[in-house]
């Protein structure tokens, strides 16, 4: 099938992803049709398949992109903090990073958590693998903190999941025009995380 006149894969592909992100976040993956996505981008429904094999691939691509961007940004942030920092300093950096990164991407965060159930088993396994990379870093920080006496949690894995769930929840209520700045939100969340893990 020929590509739509005037379209470019490097432009139209990202536009399709952005449209799908918006529609999935607003209506849910199951309720959104490929026809709706095509209409949002200004394509005929059939032309959409020149850019994406199917809706499942589109959902997986959105989640994969989110996780890969998260891991790449986190790697750059970790290098900036330095490996020699203590566990609490690393935990603070992780907390503040998580808040700032996710506040910029509420739709991607919503899809990454709420639409996992709609992934095929193979795609689910890959997204879970990427999530574990991120979770393992935080668990490693907590375990290092336990070893150094800076942190006191009885189950580092459970504490990891609890902290990430608490931090990620910020995207459900935060509004830029609200009474708290992003910096103040990060400060308050860090205080809550710190209190939850120290003796």
DOMAR-283753 format. One record per residue (C-alpha): residue number from 1; residue in one letter; x negated, y, z negated. Coordinates in Angstrom, 1 decimal, always signed. Layout:
NUM:A:X:Y:Z
...
***
This chain:
1:X:+0.0:+0.0:+0.0
2:X:-1.4:+3.4:+0.9
3:X:-2.2:+6.0:-1.7
4:X:+0.2:+8.9:-1.9
5:X:-0.9:+11.8:+0.4
6:X:-2.9:+14.4:-1.5
7:X:-3.5:+12.1:-4.6
8:X:-7.0:+11.3:-6.0
9:X:-7.6:+8.4:-8.3
10:X:-9.9:+10.4:-10.6
11:X:-7.1:+13.0:-11.1
12:X:-3.9:+10.9:-10.8
13:X:-5.2:+8.0:-13.0
14:X:-5.8:+10.2:-16.1
15:X:-2.4:+12.0:-15.4
16:X:-0.7:+8.6:-15.5
17:X:-2.4:+7.8:-18.7
18:X:-1.4:+11.2:-20.3
19:X:+2.2:+10.8:-19.1
20:X:+2.4:+7.3:-20.5
21:X:+0.9:+8.4:-23.8
22:X:+3.5:+11.1:-24.2
23:X:+6.4:+8.9:-23.2
24:X:+5.3:+5.9:-25.3
25:X:+4.9:+8.1:-28.3
26:X:+8.2:+9.8:-27.8
27:X:+10.4:+6.8:-26.9
28:X:+8.4:+3.7:-27.7
29:X:+6.7:+1.3:-25.2
30:X:+9.7:-1.0:-24.7
31:X:+12.0:+1.9:-23.9
32:X:+9.8:+3.4:-21.2
33:X:+10.0:+2.2:-17.6
34:X:+7.3:+2.5:-15.0
35:X:+9.8:+4.6:-13.0
36:X:+9.9:+7.1:-15.8
37:X:+6.1:+7.3:-15.9
38:X:+5.9:+7.7:-12.2
39:X:+8.5:+10.5:-12.3
40:X:+6.6:+12.3:-15.0
41:X:+3.5:+12.4:-12.7
42:X:+5.5:+13.1:-9.5
43:X:+4.9:+9.8:-7.8
44:X:+7.2:+7.3:-6.3
45:X:+7.6:+4.3:-8.6
46:X:+5.9:+1.9:-6.2
47:X:+2.9:+4.2:-5.8
48:X:+2.1:+3.9:-9.5
49:X:+0.8:+0.4:-8.9
50:X:-2.0:+1.8:-6.8
51:X:-3.5:+3.1:-10.0
52:X:-2.4:+0.6:-12.7
53:X:-1.5:-3.1:-12.4
54:X:+1.4:-3.1:-14.8
55:X:+2.8:-1.5:-18.0
56:X:+0.9:-3.9:-20.3
57:X:-2.4:-2.8:-18.7
58:X:-1.5:+0.8:-19.2
59:X:-0.7:+0.3:-22.9
60:X:-3.9:-1.7:-23.4
61:X:-5.9:+1.0:-21.6
62:X:-4.5:+3.7:-23.8
63:X:-5.4:+1.8:-27.0
64:X:-8.8:+0.8:-25.7
65:X:-9.6:+4.3:-24.7
66:X:-8.6:+5.6:-28.1
67:X:-10.7:+3.1:-30.0
68:X:-13.7:+3.5:-27.8
69:X:-13.6:+7.3:-28.2
70:X:-13.2:+6.9:-31.9
71:X:-16.2:+4.6:-32.2
72:X:-18.4:+6.8:-30.0
73:X:-17.5:+9.9:-31.9
74:X:-18.1:+8.1:-35.2
75:X:-21.5:+6.9:-34.0
76:X:-22.5:+10.5:-33.2
77:X:-21.3:+11.7:-36.6
78:X:-23.1:+8.9:-38.4
79:X:-26.4:+9.9:-36.7
80:X:-25.8:+13.5:-37.8
81:X:-25.3:+12.5:-41.5
82:X:-28.4:+10.3:-41.5
83:X:-28.9:+6.7:-42.8
84:X:-30.6:+7.9:-46.0
85:X:-27.5:+9.5:-47.4
86:X:-25.9:+7.9:-50.5
87:X:-22.7:+5.9:-50.4
88:X:-20.5:+8.8:-51.7
89:X:-22.0:+11.2:-49.1
90:X:-21.4:+8.7:-46.4
91:X:-17.8:+8.1:-47.7
92:X:-17.2:+11.8:-47.7
93:X:-18.5:+12.1:-44.1
94:X:-16.3:+9.2:-43.0
95:X:-13.2:+10.7:-44.7
96:X:-13.6:+14.1:-43.2
97:X:-14.4:+12.6:-39.8
98:X:-11.3:+10.4:-39.8
99:X:-9.0:+13.3:-40.7
100:X:-10.4:+15.7:-38.1
101:X:-10.6:+13.1:-35.3
102:X:-7.1:+11.8:-35.8
103:X:-5.4:+15.2:-36.3
104:X:-6.4:+16.0:-32.7
105:X:-4.7:+12.8:-31.4
106:X:-1.4:+12.2:-33.1
107:X:+0.2:+10.5:-30.1
108:X:-2.7:+8.2:-29.5
109:X:-2.8:+7.3:-33.3
110:X:+0.9:+6.6:-33.3
111:X:+0.6:+4.2:-30.3
112:X:-2.5:+2.6:-31.7
113:X:-0.7:+1.5:-34.8
114:X:+3.0:+1.2:-33.9
115:X:+2.6:-0.5:-30.5
116:X:+0.2:-3.3:-31.4
117:X:+3.1:-5.7:-31.5
118:X:+3.6:-5.1:-27.8
119:X:+0.2:-6.2:-26.7
120:X:-0.4:-9.6:-25.1
121:X:-2.5:-11.9:-27.3
122:X:-5.7:-11.3:-25.4
123:X:-5.3:-7.6:-25.4
124:X:-4.3:-7.6:-29.1
125:X:-7.5:-9.6:-29.9
126:X:-9.7:-7.0:-28.2
127:X:-8.1:-4.0:-29.9
128:X:-8.3:-5.8:-33.2
129:X:-12.0:-6.4:-32.6
130:X:-12.6:-2.7:-32.0
131:X:-10.6:-1.8:-35.1
132:X:-12.7:-4.2:-37.2
133:X:-15.9:-2.5:-36.0
134:X:-14.5:+0.8:-37.5
135:X:-13.2:-0.9:-40.6
136:X:-16.4:-2.8:-41.2
137:X:-18.3:+0.5:-41.4
138:X:-16.1:+1.8:-44.2
139:X:-16.3:-1.5:-46.0
140:X:-20.0:-1.5:-45.7
141:X:-20.1:+2.0:-47.3
142:X:-18.0:+0.8:-50.2
143:X:-20.1:-2.3:-50.7
144:X:-23.2:-0.2:-50.7
145:X:-21.6:+2.1:-53.2
146:X:-20.7:-0.8:-55.5
147:X:-24.3:-2.0:-55.3
148:X:-25.6:+1.5:-56.2
149:X:-23.1:+2.0:-58.9
150:X:-21.5:+5.0:-57.2
151:X:-18.2:+3.1:-56.3
152:X:-16.0:+0.9:-58.5
153:X:-13.4:-1.1:-56.5
154:X:-12.6:-4.7:-57.1
155:X:-11.8:-5.7:-53.5
156:X:-13.8:-3.7:-50.9
157:X:-11.8:-5.1:-48.0
158:X:-8.5:-4.2:-49.5
159:X:-9.8:-0.7:-50.5
160:X:-11.0:-0.2:-46.9
161:X:-7.5:-0.9:-45.5
162:X:-5.9:+1.3:-48.2
163:X:-8.2:+4.2:-47.5
164:X:-7.7:+4.0:-43.7
165:X:-4.0:+3.8:-44.1
166:X:-3.9:+6.8:-46.4
167:X:-6.1:+8.9:-44.1
168:X:-4.3:+7.9:-40.9
169:X:-0.9:+8.9:-42.4
170:X:-2.0:+12.6:-42.1
171:X:-0.9:+12.6:-38.5
172:X:+2.7:+11.9:-39.4
173:X:+3.2:+15.1:-41.4
174:X:+0.5:+17.6:-40.5
175:X:+1.6:+20.6:-38.5
176:X:-0.9:+23.3:-37.4
177:X:+1.5:+26.1:-38.4
178:X:+1.9:+24.6:-41.9
179:X:+0.6:+26.0:-45.1
180:X:-2.6:+24.0:-45.1
181:X:-5.5:+24.4:-42.8
182:X:-7.2:+21.3:-41.3
183:X:-10.3:+22.1:-43.5
184:X:-8.1:+22.2:-46.6
185:X:-6.4:+19.0:-45.7
186:X:-9.7:+17.3:-45.3
187:X:-10.9:+18.6:-48.6
188:X:-7.7:+17.3:-50.4
189:X:-7.9:+13.9:-48.8
190:X:-11.6:+13.6:-49.7
191:X:-10.8:+14.4:-53.3
192:X:-8.1:+11.7:-53.3
193:X:-10.4:+9.1:-51.7
194:X:-13.2:+10.0:-54.1
195:X:-11.0:+9.6:-57.2
196:X:-9.6:+6.3:-55.9
197:X:-13.0:+4.6:-55.6
198:X:-15.1:+5.9:-58.5
199:X:-15.1:+4.5:-62.0
***
